[in-house]
Amino acid sequence: MEYFTAAQAFSQTIKNLHILLKPLGFKKKGNHFYRYTKHGVGQLIHTQKSRWSDKSRISFTFNIGLACPSLQHDPRFQEAGQPLPDFPNILDCLAQKRIGFLLPEPGQQDIWFEVADGANNAAVLQEVQTITETFVLPHFAAHNVPQQLYPLIGNRHAMRLAAKLGEPEQAQRFYRTAREWAQQRHREKCQAAKHFQPGDDEYYEDEDGCIVFGSEQPDPQVWLDYLSELERDAARWGVLT
């Protein structure tokens, strides 16, 4: 079937995804799709149009998100962020990734699809369908229980999630990793601050002889504040420090 206008082609892209995803438990809202797995993970396909699109040419991509409603509805989590809506936006998700970065190396890149008046839009529709089936759905299948989110969500969120799931030793490991990372960042900023001189070329040579560039005066206090917040966060979630 030919889709002679950009609007028709884009609309059909969304319809085709709906046909594919609805039997798998996804709900549709606007141009987006979301499901909550029986194991407790929220999975989102968020459609994003380019700001440069017009009536004759539509450029778009997909953001792939993972959420954990049981964690994000916890009042302790809501002290650090907003409660999770029933149908999340991509910014509500703990893990976010553009669809192109689900492809295997070396093909990973920020992929944008384009449909246009009078173009061969059927090929674009097929490409979206193929990538969704080949890479997006397997990504969701590999991340459909909360513990599978650990590598994707950063150590601080992982600490909270492990505590929520009743895994205290795991939570403590994530806390310690987050603390060590912040302490290293603090040491780096202290080193940068020692060498920084306003008005110079804004670079210095570190202890290993590497040239380090910076555009503003380093502020080590930021990382001390982060460490204090991390301590309070660990206490809030009952994580032994």
Protein Blocks (a to p, Z undefined) as FASTA:
>chain_A
ZZfbfklmmmmmmmmmmmmmmmnopacehjbccdddfkopacdddddddfkbcfkbccdd
dddddddfklmmpmklmmmmccddfbdcfklpmbdcdfklmpccfkbccddddddehiaf
klmmmmmmmmmmmmmmmmmmmmmcfklmmmmnojklmmmmmmmnopaklmmmmmmmmmmm
mmmmmmmmmmmmmmpcghiaoiacdfkopacddfbdcdfklmmmmmmmmmmmmmmnopaZ
Z
